[in-house]
Amino acid sequence: MKASLILALLLAVGACGGNDGKLKVYGLSPNIGDAMGGQYVVIRGQNFQKQARTAKVFFGNNQGNVVRFSGNNDNSELIVQAPGGTPGESVDVLVVFEPGGELPIIAKGFTYVDKKAVDVQDLSTKPKK
């Protein structure tokens, strides 16, 4: 009886997937932002906070500004402010932890768009001269 209870418990834990203790990145959102930079991006993953560590996030060749870590080991988040880029360009996103190393690149994970401010003149109902 004891052995079958232990076996059932092990099977149940295995079926849940569990946390293998490794650093992982699942994705990011939003995946689009202003070419001027400044867009806050949430990178989701696993075990970002398992131990004291620092992180660097690169959007193409440009480094973003890591704002904070949040969540727990199973459901970690890294908040980053994206740097500027070229409108229409999609760039790879790379997360580097110290200690921990580089995580797999999120290929073409972020796209820059041109979000120029709307001019008040554009809102006028009067014909332009």
ROSE-4610 file (N, C-alpha, C; in Angstrom, 1 decimal, always signed):
// ROSE-4610
residu = [M/M/M/K/K/K/A/A/A/S/S/S/L/L/L/I/I/I/L/L/L/A/A/A/L/L/L/L/L/L/L/L/L/A/A/A/V/V/V/G/G/G/A/A/A/C/C/C/G/G/G/G/G/G/N/N/N/D/D/D/G/G/G/K/K/K/L/L/L/K/K/K/V/V/V/Y/Y/Y/G/G/G/L/L/L/S/S/S/P/P/P/N/N/N/I/I/I/G/G/G/D/D/D/A/A/A/M/M/M/G/G/G/G/G/G/Q/Q/Q/Y/Y/Y/V/V/V/V/V/V/I/I/I/R/R/R/G/G/G/Q/Q/Q/N/N/N/F/F/F/Q/Q/Q/K/K/K/Q/Q/Q/A/A/A/R/R/R/T/T/T/A/A/A/K/K/K/V/V/V/F/F/F/F/F/F/G/G/G/N/N/N/N/N/N/Q/Q/Q/G/G/G/N/N/N/V/V/V/V/V/V/R/R/R/F/F/F/S/S/S/G/G/G/N/N/N/N/N/N/D/D/D/N/N/N/S/S/S/E/E/E/L/L/L/I/I/I/V/V/V/Q/Q/Q/A/A/A/P/P/P/G/G/G/G/G/G/T/T/T/P/P/P/G/G/G/E/E/E/S/S/S/V/V/V/D/D/D/V/V/V/L/L/L/V/V/V/V/V/V/F/F/F/E/E/E/P/P/P/G/G/G/G/G/G/E/E/E/L/L/L/P/P/P/I/I/I/I/I/I/A/A/A/K/K/K/G/G/G/F/F/F/T/T/T/Y/Y/Y/V/V/V/D/D/D/K/K/K/K/K/K/A/A/A/V/V/V/D/D/D/V/V/V/Q/Q/Q/D/D/D/L/L/L/S/S/S/T/T/T/K/K/K/P/P/P/K/K/K/K/K/K]
num = [1/1/1/2/2/2/3/3/3/4/4/4/5/5/5/6/6/6/7/7/7/8/8/8/9/9/9/10/10/10/11/11/11/12/12/12/13/13/13/14/14/14/15/15/15/16/16/16/17/17/17/18/18/18/19/19/19/20/20/20/21/21/21/22/22/22/23/23/23/24/24/24/25/25/25/26/26/26/27/27/27/28/28/28/29/29/29/30/30/30/31/31/31/32/32/32/33/33/33/34/34/34/35/35/35/36/36/36/37/37/37/38/38/38/39/39/39/40/40/40/41/41/41/42/42/42/43/43/43/44/44/44/45/45/45/46/46/46/47/47/47/48/48/48/49/49/49/50/50/50/51/51/51/52/52/52/53/53/53/54/54/54/55/55/55/56/56/56/57/57/57/58/58/58/59/59/59/60/60/60/61/61/61/62/62/62/63/63/63/64/64/64/65/65/65/66/66/66/67/67/67/68/68/68/69/69/69/70/70/70/71/71/71/72/72/72/73/73/73/74/74/74/75/75/75/76/76/76/77/77/77/78/78/78/79/79/79/80/80/80/81/81/81/82/82/82/83/83/83/84/84/84/85/85/85/86/86/86/87/87/87/88/88/88/89/89/89/90/90/90/91/91/91/92/92/92/93/93/93/94/94/94/95/95/95/96/96/96/97/97/97/98/98/98/99/99/99/100/100/100/101/101/101/102/102/102/103/103/103/104/104/104/105/105/105/106/106/106/107/107/107/108/108/108/109/109/109/110/110/110/111/111/111/112/112/112/113/113/113/114/114/114/115/115/115/116/116/116/117/117/117/118/118/118/119/119/119/120/120/120/121/121/121/122/122/122/123/123/123/124/124/124/125/125/125/126/126/126/127/127/127/128/128/128/129/129/129]
x = [+0.8/+0.0/+0.9/+1.9/+2.8/+3.5/+4.0/+4.7/+3.8/+2.5/+1.6/+1.2/+1.1/+0.8/+2.0/+3.2/+4.4/+4.4/+4.2/+4.1/+3.1/+1.9/+0.8/+1.2/+1.9/+2.3/+3.3/+4.3/+5.3/+4.7/+3.8/+3.1/+2.3/+1.7/+0.9/+1.8/+2.9/+3.9/+4.5/+4.8/+5.3/+4.3/+3.1/+2.0/+1.8/+2.1/+1.9/+3.0/+4.0/+5.1/+6.2/+5.8/+6.7/+7.7/+8.5/+9.5/+10.8/+11.6/+12.8/+14.0/+13.7/+14.8/+15.6/+15.4/+16.1/+15.5/+16.4/+15.9/+15.2/+14.1/+13.3/+12.6/+12.5/+11.7/+10.6/+9.4/+8.2/+7.7/+8.0/+7.6/+7.6/+7.1/+7.1/+5.8/+5.4/+4.3/+4.4/+4.1/+3.7/+4.9/+4.7/+5.8/+6.0/+5.4/+5.5/+5.7/+6.5/+6.6/+7.2/+7.1/+7.5/+9.0/+9.4/+10.7/+11.6/+10.9/+11.6/+12.1/+11.6/+11.9/+11.0/+11.2/+10.5/+9.3/+9.0/+7.9/+8.2/+7.3/+7.5/+7.1/+8.0/+7.8/+7.9/+7.0/+7.0/+7.5/+8.6/+9.1/+8.8/+8.1/+7.6/+8.5/+8.6/+9.4/+9.4/+10.5/+10.6/+11.9/+11.9/+13.1/+14.0/+13.4/+14.2/+14.7/+14.0/+14.3/+14.8/+15.2/+15.6/+16.8/+17.7/+18.8/+19.1/+19.9/+20.2/+20.9/+20.5/+21.1/+20.7/+21.5/+21.2/+20.8/+20.2/+19.7/+20.0/+20.3/+20.5/+19.6/+18.9/+18.0/+18.4/+18.6/+19.0/+17.9/+17.6/+16.6/+17.5/+17.8/+18.8/+20.1/+20.8/+22.1/+22.0/+20.8/+20.6/+20.1/+20.7/+20.3/+19.1/+18.1/+17.0/+17.3/+16.4/+16.6/+15.7/+16.4/+15.6/+15.1/+13.7/+13.1/+12.9/+12.4/+12.3/+11.9/+12.1/+11.7/+10.4/+9.5/+8.4/+7.9/+7.0/+6.5/+7.3/+7.1/+7.8/+8.5/+9.1/+10.0/+9.2/+8.0/+7.2/+6.6/+6.4/+5.7/+6.5/+7.7/+8.5/+8.2/+8.4/+8.3/+9.5/+9.9/+11.0/+10.4/+10.4/+9.9/+11.0/+11.0/+12.1/+11.5/+12.3/+12.0/+12.8/+12.1/+12.8/+13.6/+14.7/+15.5/+14.8/+15.3/+14.8/+15.3/+14.7/+15.0/+14.5/+14.6/+14.2/+12.8/+11.9/+10.5/+10.4/+9.6/+9.4/+10.3/+11.3/+12.3/+11.9/+12.0/+11.7/+13.1/+13.3/+14.6/+14.5/+15.6/+15.7/+15.8/+15.2/+15.3/+16.2/+17.2/+18.1/+18.1/+17.9/+17.9/+19.2/+20.0/+21.3/+21.2/+21.3/+21.3/+22.7/+23.1/+24.4/+24.1/+24.3/+24.7/+23.5/+23.8/+22.8/+23.0/+23.6/+24.0/+22.8/+23.1/+22.1/+21.0/+19.8/+18.6/+18.4/+17.7/+17.4/+16.8/+17.3/+16.9/+15.4/+14.6/+13.3/+13.4/+13.4/+13.7/+12.6/+13.1/+12.2/+11.0/+11.4/+10.4/+9.8/+10.4/+9.9/+10.0/+9.0/+8.9/+8.7/+9.5/+9.4/+8.5/+7.6/+6.7/+6.9/+6.4/+6.5/+5.2/+5.3/+4.1/+4.2/+4.3/+4.4/+3.2/+3.4/+2.3/+1.4/+0.1/-0.9/-0.8/-0.7/-0.6/-2.1/-2.2/-3.5/-4.1/-3.3/-3.8/-4.5/-4.1/-4.7/-6.1/-6.4/-7.8/-8.8/-8.3/-9.2/-10.2/-11.4/-12.4/-12.3/-11.5/-11.3/-10.4/-10.7/-9.7/-8.4/-7.3/-6.0/-5.7/-4.9/-4.5/-3.3]
y = [-1.2/+0.0/+1.3/+1.3/+2.4/+2.7/+1.6/+1.7/+2.3/+1.8/+2.3/+3.7/+4.2/+5.6/+6.5/+6.0/+6.8/+6.8/+5.7/+5.7/+6.6/+6.6/+7.5/+9.0/+9.3/+10.7/+11.1/+10.2/+10.5/+10.7/+9.9/+10.1/+11.4/+11.7/+13.0/+14.2/+14.2/+15.3/+15.3/+14.2/+14.2/+14.6/+14.4/+14.8/+16.3/+16.9/+18.4/+19.1/+18.4/+19.1/+19.6/+20.3/+20.7/+21.7/+22.3/+23.3/+22.5/+22.5/+21.8/+22.6/+23.9/+24.7/+25.5/+25.3/+26.0/+27.3/+28.3/+29.5/+29.3/+29.9/+29.7/+31.0/+31.3/+32.5/+31.9/+32.3/+31.8/+32.8/+34.1/+35.0/+36.4/+37.4/+38.8/+39.5/+40.6/+41.3/+42.8/+43.8/+43.7/+43.4/+42.9/+42.6/+43.7/+44.9/+46.0/+47.3/+48.2/+49.4/+50.6/+51.8/+53.0/+53.0/+53.4/+53.4/+54.4/+55.3/+56.3/+55.6/+54.4/+53.7/+54.1/+53.4/+53.7/+52.8/+51.9/+50.9/+50.0/+49.8/+48.8/+47.5/+46.5/+45.1/+44.2/+43.2/+42.2/+40.9/+40.4/+39.1/+38.1/+37.0/+36.0/+34.8/+34.1/+32.9/+32.2/+31.5/+30.7/+30.8/+30.9/+30.9/+32.2/+33.3/+34.6/+35.0/+34.6/+35.1/+34.0/+32.8/+31.7/+32.0/+32.9/+33.3/+34.8/+35.5/+36.9/+36.9/+37.7/+37.8/+39.1/+39.5/+40.6/+40.2/+41.0/+40.7/+41.8/+41.5/+42.4/+41.9/+42.8/+42.4/+43.3/+42.6/+43.2/+43.1/+44.2/+44.3/+44.6/+43.5/+43.6/+43.9/+44.9/+45.2/+46.2/+46.7/+47.8/+47.2/+47.6/+47.1/+47.9/+47.2/+47.8/+48.1/+48.8/+49.2/+48.3/+47.4/+46.5/+47.3/+47.3/+48.0/+47.2/+46.0/+45.1/+43.7/+42.9/+41.5/+41.4/+40.5/+40.2/+38.8/+38.3/+37.0/+36.0/+34.7/+33.7/+32.8/+31.8/+30.9/+30.3/+29.9/+29.2/+30.2/+31.4/+32.4/+33.8/+33.8/+35.0/+36.0/+37.3/+38.4/+39.3/+39.8/+40.8/+42.0/+43.2/+44.4/+45.2/+45.4/+46.1/+47.3/+48.4/+49.5/+49.3/+49.2/+48.9/+50.2/+50.0/+51.1/+51.5/+52.5/+53.0/+52.0/+52.1/+51.3/+51.9/+51.2/+51.7/+51.3/+52.2/+51.9/+50.8/+49.8/+48.7/+47.5/+47.7/+46.7/+45.7/+44.4/+43.4/+42.9/+42.9/+42.5/+41.3/+40.6/+39.5/+40.1/+39.3/+39.8/+38.7/+39.1/+38.2/+38.6/+37.7/+37.9/+37.2/+38.0/+37.4/+37.6/+36.5/+36.6/+36.3/+37.0/+36.8/+36.5/+35.4/+34.2/+33.5/+32.7/+31.9/+31.9/+32.9/+32.9/+33.4/+33.2/+33.6/+32.6/+33.1/+32.2/+32.2/+31.3/+31.2/+32.5/+33.0/+34.2/+34.1/+35.2/+35.3/+35.9/+35.1/+35.5/+36.5/+37.6/+38.7/+38.9/+39.0/+39.1/+40.4/+41.5/+42.8/+43.6/+44.4/+45.2/+46.6/+47.5/+48.9/+49.6/+50.5/+51.2/+52.7/+53.5/+54.9/+55.4/+55.9/+56.4/+57.9/+58.6/+60.1/+60.7/+61.7/+62.3/+63.0/+62.9/+63.6/+65.1/+65.8/+67.3/+67.8/+68.8/+69.4/+69.9/+70.4/+70.8/+69.7/+68.4/+67.3/+67.1/+67.6/+67.3/+68.4/+69.4/+70.5/+70.1/+70.7/+70.4/+71.4/+72.4/+73.4/+73.0/+73.3/+72.9/+73.5/+72.8/+73.3/+74.2/+75.2/+76.2/+75.9]
z = [+0.0/+0.0/+0.0/+0.9/+1.0/-0.4/-1.0/-2.3/-3.4/-3.4/-4.4/-4.2/-2.9/-2.6/-3.1/-2.9/-3.3/-4.8/-5.5/-7.0/-7.5/-6.9/-7.4/-7.2/-6.1/-5.8/-6.9/-7.2/-8.2/-9.5/-9.9/-11.2/-11.3/-10.2/-10.2/-10.3/-9.6/-9.7/-11.1/-11.7/-13.1/-14.1/-13.9/-14.8/-14.8/-13.7/-13.6/-14.4/-14.8/-15.5/-14.5/-13.5/-12.5/-13.0/-12.0/-12.3/-12.3/-13.4/-13.4/-12.9/-12.4/-11.8/-12.8/-14.1/-15.2/-15.5/-15.9/-16.4/-17.8/-18.0/-19.2/-19.6/-20.9/-21.3/-22.2/-21.9/-22.6/-23.7/-23.5/-24.5/-23.9/-24.7/-24.3/-24.8/-24.1/-24.6/-24.1/-24.8/-26.2/-27.1/-28.3/-29.2/-30.2/-30.0/-30.9/-30.0/-30.5/-29.8/-30.6/-30.0/-30.7/-31.1/-32.3/-32.7/-31.9/-31.2/-30.3/-29.0/-28.7/-27.5/-26.4/-25.2/-24.0/-23.8/-24.7/-24.5/-23.4/-22.4/-21.4/-21.9/-21.8/-22.3/-21.1/-21.0/-20.0/-20.6/-20.1/-20.5/-19.5/-19.9/-19.0/-19.1/-17.9/-17.9/-16.6/-16.3/-15.1/-14.5/-13.1/-12.3/-12.5/-12.8/-12.9/-11.6/-10.5/-9.1/-8.2/-8.8/-8.0/-7.1/-7.6/-6.8/-7.2/-6.4/-6.7/-8.0/-9.0/-10.3/-10.9/-11.9/-12.7/-14.1/-14.8/-16.2/-17.2/-18.4/-19.5/-20.6/-21.2/-22.3/-23.6/-24.7/-25.9/-26.9/-27.6/-28.7/-29.9/-30.7/-31.7/-31.0/-31.4/-30.8/-29.7/-29.4/-28.4/-27.1/-26.0/-24.7/-24.1/-23.6/-22.9/-21.5/-20.8/-19.4/-18.6/-17.8/-16.9/-15.8/-15.6/-14.6/-13.3/-13.4/-12.2/-12.6/-11.6/-11.6/-10.8/-11.2/-10.3/-10.5/-9.6/-9.7/-8.8/-9.1/-8.3/-9.3/-8.8/-9.7/-10.8/-10.6/-11.6/-12.6/-12.2/-13.0/-12.9/-13.5/-13.4/-14.5/-14.1/-15.1/-15.0/-16.1/-16.1/-16.9/-16.3/-17.0/-17.5/-18.8/-19.5/-20.3/-20.4/-21.2/-22.5/-23.6/-24.9/-25.4/-26.0/-26.6/-27.9/-28.5/-29.8/-30.9/-32.0/-33.2/-34.5/-35.5/-36.9/-37.1/-37.5/-37.8/-38.8/-38.6/-39.5/-39.3/-38.5/-38.2/-37.1/-37.4/-36.4/-35.9/-34.6/-34.0/-33.1/-33.0/-32.1/-30.6/-29.7/-28.3/-27.5/-26.8/-26.1/-24.6/-23.8/-22.3/-21.8/-21.1/-20.5/-19.0/-18.2/-16.8/-16.3/-15.2/-14.5/-13.1/-12.5/-13.2/-14.0/-14.9/-15.6/-17.1/-17.6/-19.1/-20.0/-21.3/-22.3/-22.4/-22.6/-22.8/-24.3/-24.8/-26.3/-26.8/-27.9/-28.5/-28.9/-28.7/-29.2/-30.6/-31.6/-33.0/-33.5/-34.0/-34.5/-33.5/-32.2/-31.1/-30.9/-31.5/-31.2/-32.5/-32.8/-34.0/-33.7/-34.3/-34.1/-35.1/-34.6/-35.4/-35.2/-36.2/-36.1/-35.5/-34.3/-33.6/-33.4/-34.5/-34.4/-33.7/-32.9/-32.3/-33.3/-33.0/-33.9/-33.7/-34.7/-34.6/-34.4/-33.6/-33.4/-34.7/-35.6/-36.9/-37.7/-37.4/-38.1/-37.6/-36.5/-35.9/-36.3/-36.9/-37.3/-38.4/-38.3/-39.3/-40.5/-40.3/-41.3/-42.4/-43.6/-44.7/-44.5/-44.8/-44.7/-45.9/-45.6/-46.6/-47.3]
